Each structure stands twice: as structure tokens, then as C-alpha cells.
Amino acid sequence: MVRHIPCGIAVNESEHIACERLRVTLQGAEGDWIILSNLNHAQHPSVRSDEIDAVIIGPPGVWVVEIKHWDLEYLRKNPQIAEREADRIDAKAKRVAGKLRARLESLAQLKAARQ
């Protein structure tokens, strides 16, 4: 089962198309999947939040996805922009991983305390 939860408004048609393709592709995968799209994510309450195009949660793990409306010609002409955006998505993924890790450790401690 795949559940798509829009958390905000898509910026362009590419985001709609990509999320629909993800949903269709994951329908054939084993297990339950959740796609969170257009998710605002702040590293701290006092800091402006990032907009994450998609977070995919499934049996093997969690993925942070950036969706771009680029073609190969654009990438060839603008490699510095692609590199900068790759660095940005890497930073977003690290922030999401840090928050998940903290929450999972808290849950593990709570579960151990209850036993």
C-alpha cells in the first residue's frame, strides 16, 4: 500500500508528475509506503524552514527527494547550479536523519523503560 500525504502546495507541475510516478512505482513494491510531499522542515523553531519536495518512508528506510524541472541541456550548461543543489539536498537529508535518529533513540529508551 502507498499513501501520499501532501503537506503543502506543489511549486510546479514537475512535482505533481514526480510524486505520481513515485506512487505508481511503489505500488509494485512490497510493504507499506508513505510519500510526504512539499514538507516544511526546520532544523530549529527559530530558523526558517526548508521545503522538502518529497520524503519517502518504506520498509528499507527513508529517502529525501529533491525534484527539479531540469533537462540534460540545462544540466550541461549549469553544472555549478546542479552541484549547489546537490549540496543543499545533502544538508536537508542530514537534518532529517538527525531528527529521526533523535526520535528513534527516544522511542527506544521509552520502550526499554516500559519493559
trRosetta pair geometry for C-beta under 8 A, 3 or more apart (Angstrom, degrees):
i j d omega theta_ij theta_ji phi_ij phi_ji
1 32 5.0 -6 61 -118 93 79
1 33 7.2 -169 95 31 50 69
2 23 5.2 151 130 -152 143 71
2 26 4.6 115 -96 99 133 114
2 27 5.5 -82 0 -77 129 63
2 32 7.8 171 -81 -161 35 51
2 33 4.6 -12 -112 69 75 108
2 34 7.8 168 -160 -84 55 25
2 35 6.8 22 -178 -8 99 106
3 32 7.5 10 0 -176 103 94
3 33 7.1 177 26 92 64 57
3 34 5.1 -18 68 -111 97 71
3 35 7.3 -173 92 26 48 69
4 19 6.3 100 -145 169 133 111
4 23 5.3 -38 -54 -90 127 126
4 34 7.9 154 -90 -164 27 50
4 35 4.5 -15 -113 65 73 110
4 37 6.7 11 -171 -9 95 115
5 34 6.5 -2 5 -171 112 97
5 35 7.0 169 26 84 64 55
5 36 5.3 -19 72 -106 101 65
5 37 7.3 172 84 19 48 73
6 9 7.9 51 171 -89 120 30
6 10 7.5 -68 -138 -40 120 89
6 37 5.1 -32 -113 65 61 105
6 38 6.2 18 -162 40 76 113
7 36 5.4 26 -23 -175 126 92
7 37 6.4 174 19 74 81 45
7 38 5.5 -167 66 86 75 71
7 39 4.4 48 62 -95 150 65
7 40 7.0 -143 132 9 117 70
8 37 7.5 -125 48 116 73 67
8 38 3.4 -125 64 135 94 112
8 39 6.8 -175 3 -73 110 20
8 40 6.2 99 -54 -30 140 91
8 51 6.9 -95 71 -140 161 107
9 38 6.2 -158 56 173 23 164
10 13 7.8 87 131 -87 131 20
10 15 4.0 -175 -153 89 108 128
10 16 5.3 103 141 -53 175 79
10 19 7.6 -116 -95 0 129 136
10 37 6.9 -11 -81 147 91 125
10 38 5.8 -123 -80 -55 49 135
11 15 5.8 100 40 -14 75 142
11 38 7.6 162 -24 -108 78 113
11 51 7.8 102 -48 131 121 149
12 15 5.8 113 61 3 61 96
12 16 7.9 -117 113 2 43 90
12 69 5.6 -34 96 -53 152 142
13 16 5.4 -51 -156 35 47 114
13 17 6.1 45 150 -19 75 105
13 69 7.9 81 61 -106 73 126
14 17 5.7 -55 -145 40 32 111
14 18 6.0 31 157 -20 67 109
14 67 5.8 172 128 152 101 110
14 68 7.2 -44 137 121 153 21
14 69 4.1 -156 -22 -87 154 89
15 18 5.8 -53 -139 38 29 110
15 19 6.3 26 162 -16 64 108
15 37 6.9 128 172 -172 107 122
15 38 7.0 64 173 -60 146 101
15 53 5.9 -135 -122 -153 107 104
15 67 5.1 133 -100 87 68 147
16 19 6.2 -62 -150 38 25 106
16 20 6.4 21 156 -16 63 110
17 20 5.9 -61 -150 38 28 109
17 21 6.3 27 154 -18 65 108
18 21 5.7 -56 -147 38 31 110
18 22 6.3 34 153 -21 65 105
18 53 7.5 7 88 157 143 127
18 54 7.2 -134 120 -23 114 143
18 65 7.7 -171 152 141 130 133
18 67 4.5 -166 41 -126 167 135
19 22 5.5 -50 -147 35 33 114
19 23 6.3 37 153 -22 64 104
19 35 6.2 142 -152 148 91 143
19 37 5.0 -8 -103 -86 141 146
19 54 6.2 176 -95 -90 89 130
19 67 7.9 -62 -42 -59 77 158
20 23 5.6 -51 -148 34 33 114
20 24 6.4 30 155 -16 65 106
21 24 5.8 -54 -145 39 31 109
21 25 6.1 32 156 -19 65 109
22 25 5.8 -59 -145 39 27 111
22 26 6.1 19 161 -13 65 112
22 35 5.7 123 113 -107 129 146
22 54 6.7 147 -10 -174 172 162
22 56 6.6 -126 -175 -91 134 129
22 65 7.7 -177 -90 43 147 174
23 26 6.1 -63 -145 41 24 105
23 27 6.7 42 151 -39 60 96
23 35 6.2 -96 -77 9 82 151
24 27 5.7 -39 -158 7 33 119
25 28 6.7 -66 -177 32 38 103
25 29 7.4 34 137 -24 67 108
26 29 5.0 -49 -153 24 55 120
26 33 4.5 -86 171 62 138 169
26 35 7.4 176 20 -47 156 114
26 56 7.5 -162 -77 -154 146 123
26 58 7.0 -139 -145 -85 123 140
29 33 6.6 65 75 -43 123 136
29 58 7.0 -1 119 -159 142 149
30 59 6.8 -28 103 16 87 151
31 58 5.9 110 101 -172 126 89
31 59 3.8 -99 -127 -31 174 124
32 58 7.3 -171 95 -131 44 67
32 59 7.5 107 46 -49 58 88
33 56 6.7 -14 -170 -170 106 89
33 57 6.8 153 -159 82 55 55
33 58 4.3 -10 -108 -93 86 102
34 56 7.4 162 84 -155 53 44
34 57 4.4 -4 56 56 99 106
34 58 7.5 -173 24 -65 60 61
35 54 5.9 -25 -167 -158 93 109
35 55 7.6 153 -157 76 45 48
35 56 5.5 -11 -105 -105 73 75
35 57 7.9 -165 -73 23 31 71
36 39 4.8 42 137 -62 112 130
36 52 7.9 38 105 93 102 113
36 54 6.8 145 78 -156 53 53
36 55 4.4 -6 56 55 107 97
36 56 7.9 -156 25 -71 69 32
36 57 7.4 42 -7 -6 102 107
37 53 6.7 -22 -151 165 75 52
37 54 5.1 -17 -104 -97 71 79
38 51 6.4 -18 -155 -170 63 103
38 52 7.7 158 -140 77 14 52
38 53 6.7 -2 -74 -138 52 38
39 51 7.3 145 74 -160 41 53
39 52 4.6 -22 65 60 96 100
39 54 7.7 102 2 -120 106 19
39 55 5.7 -18 14 -1 154 114
40 49 4.2 59 178 123 94 146
40 50 7.3 156 -155 78 52 41
40 51 5.9 -31 -96 -99 63 65
40 52 7.8 173 -91 16 13 78
41 49 5.7 146 66 -166 25 101
41 50 5.2 -27 67 62 86 91
41 51 7.8 142 20 -105 78 17
41 52 5.3 23 5 -12 127 119
41 92 7.1 97 76 -157 135 95
41 95 6.8 136 137 110 120 123
41 96 6.5 -21 -172 -81 158 90
42 45 6.4 96 110 -95 142 27
42 47 5.4 155 -167 78 100 83
42 48 7.0 -152 -114 128 103 18
42 49 3.8 -74 -63 -92 84 84
42 50 7.2 158 -87 11 40 67
43 47 5.6 -15 56 68 85 145
43 50 7.9 52 -29 -7 86 107
43 95 4.9 -88 -94 -143 101 130
44 47 4.5 75 58 6 89 110
50 92 5.4 -155 136 -111 161 107
50 95 7.4 124 16 61 140 152
52 55 5.8 41 124 -46 136 95
52 64 5.9 -74 -155 -155 128 99
52 65 7.8 95 172 56 90 52
52 66 7.7 -87 -152 -84 62 69
52 92 5.7 154 -97 177 103 136
52 96 7.3 66 -92 -64 161 132
53 65 5.7 -85 82 102 103 77
53 66 5.4 114 15 -132 126 36
53 67 4.2 -173 174 13 157 93
54 63 7.9 8 113 103 93 92
54 64 7.7 153 89 -161 56 40
54 65 4.1 -14 68 60 102 113
54 67 6.6 66 -3 -30 109 112
55 62 6.6 -6 -177 -172 95 99
55 63 7.1 167 -156 84 48 50
55 64 5.7 -16 -105 -104 77 63
55 65 7.3 -172 -80 18 28 81
55 96 6.7 -174 -116 -143 126 152
56 62 7.0 160 82 -156 53 49
56 63 4.5 -2 53 54 102 101
56 65 6.3 47 -11 -16 106 121
57 62 5.2 -7 -104 -107 72 84
58 61 7.0 5 65 53 73 40
58 62 7.9 158 26 -85 59 42
62 96 7.1 -141 132 138 132 122
62 97 7.7 170 80 -92 123 70
62 100 6.4 -165 30 -91 161 166
64 89 6.6 172 116 -174 108 87
64 92 5.6 -171 161 113 148 102
64 93 4.1 -162 42 -95 136 81
64 96 5.3 155 -69 25 131 153
66 85 6.6 178 138 168 155 104
66 88 7.5 95 -94 94 155 99
66 89 4.2 -98 -21 -93 134 130
66 92 7.5 119 -64 46 108 147
68 85 6.9 51 -76 164 136 161
70 74 4.4 -130 -156 83 89 136
70 75 5.8 95 153 -53 128 87
70 82 7.7 159 154 -89 173 99
71 74 5.3 101 52 7 63 102
71 75 7.3 -126 103 -3 35 92
72 75 5.6 -57 -150 37 35 113
72 76 6.3 35 154 -20 68 105
73 76 5.8 -54 -149 35 31 111
73 77 6.4 20 157 -11 65 110
74 77 6.0 -65 -148 43 29 105
74 78 5.9 -23 169 26 68 116
75 78 6.6 -81 -129 60 21 79
75 79 6.8 57 171 -88 64 61
75 82 5.4 53 -139 -64 85 143
76 79 7.2 -4 -149 -53 22 91
78 81 4.1 -7 158 23 113 119
78 82 6.4 124 110 -20 81 87
79 82 5.5 -54 -150 37 41 114
79 83 6.3 43 152 -21 70 104
80 83 5.6 -50 -147 36 33 113
80 84 6.4 35 154 -20 64 105
81 84 5.7 -53 -147 37 32 112
81 85 6.3 29 155 -15 65 108
82 85 5.8 -57 -146 40 29 109
82 86 6.3 34 152 -24 64 105
83 86 5.6 -51 -147 33 31 114
83 87 6.6 32 153 -18 63 102
84 87 5.8 -54 -155 34 32 112
84 88 6.6 33 148 -21 64 105
85 88 5.4 -49 -147 34 37 115
85 89 6.4 32 157 -16 68 102
86 89 6.1 -54 -146 38 31 105
86 90 6.3 36 152 -23 63 107
87 90 5.6 -55 -149 34 31 116
87 91 6.5 31 153 -19 65 104
88 91 5.8 -55 -152 35 32 110
88 92 6.5 32 150 -19 65 104
89 92 5.4 -49 -146 36 38 114
89 93 6.2 40 153 -21 67 104
90 93 5.8 -54 -148 36 29 111
90 94 6.5 30 153 -19 63 106
91 94 5.7 -54 -148 35 32 112
91 95 6.5 32 153 -19 65 103
92 95 5.8 -56 -152 35 32 109
92 96 6.4 30 152 -16 66 105
93 96 5.7 -53 -147 38 33 111
93 97 6.2 35 153 -21 66 107
94 97 5.6 -52 -143 37 31 113
94 98 6.3 36 155 -23 64 104
95 98 5.7 -51 -149 33 31 113
95 99 6.6 28 155 -15 63 104
96 99 5.9 -58 -152 38 31 108
96 100 6.2 29 153 -17 67 109
97 100 5.7 -57 -145 40 30 111
97 101 6.0 34 156 -23 66 108
98 101 5.7 -53 -145 34 28 112
98 102 6.5 27 156 -18 62 106
99 102 5.8 -55 -150 36 31 110
99 103 6.4 27 155 -16 65 108
100 103 5.8 -59 -148 40 31 109
100 104 6.0 28 157 -18 68 109
101 104 5.9 -57 -143 38 27 109
101 105 6.3 28 157 -19 63 106
102 105 5.9 -56 -149 35 28 110
102 106 6.5 29 152 -19 63 107
103 106 5.6 -56 -151 36 32 113
103 107 6.4 32 152 -18 66 105
104 107 5.6 -51 -146 37 34 112
104 108 6.3 37 153 -21 66 104
105 108 5.6 -51 -146 35 32 112
105 109 6.4 32 154 -19 64 105
106 109 5.8 -55 -149 37 30 110
106 110 6.3 31 152 -20 65 107
107 110 5.6 -54 -145 37 32 112
107 111 6.2 33 155 -20 66 106
108 111 5.8 -53 -146 37 30 111
108 112 6.3 30 154 -18 64 107
109 112 5.8 -54 -146 37 31 111
109 113 6.3 32 154 -21 64 107
110 113 5.7 -55 -148 35 30 112
110 114 6.5 29 154 -20 64 106
111 114 5.8 -57 -150 34 31 110
111 115 6.7 29 154 -22 64 104
112 115 6.0 -55 -151 29 33 110
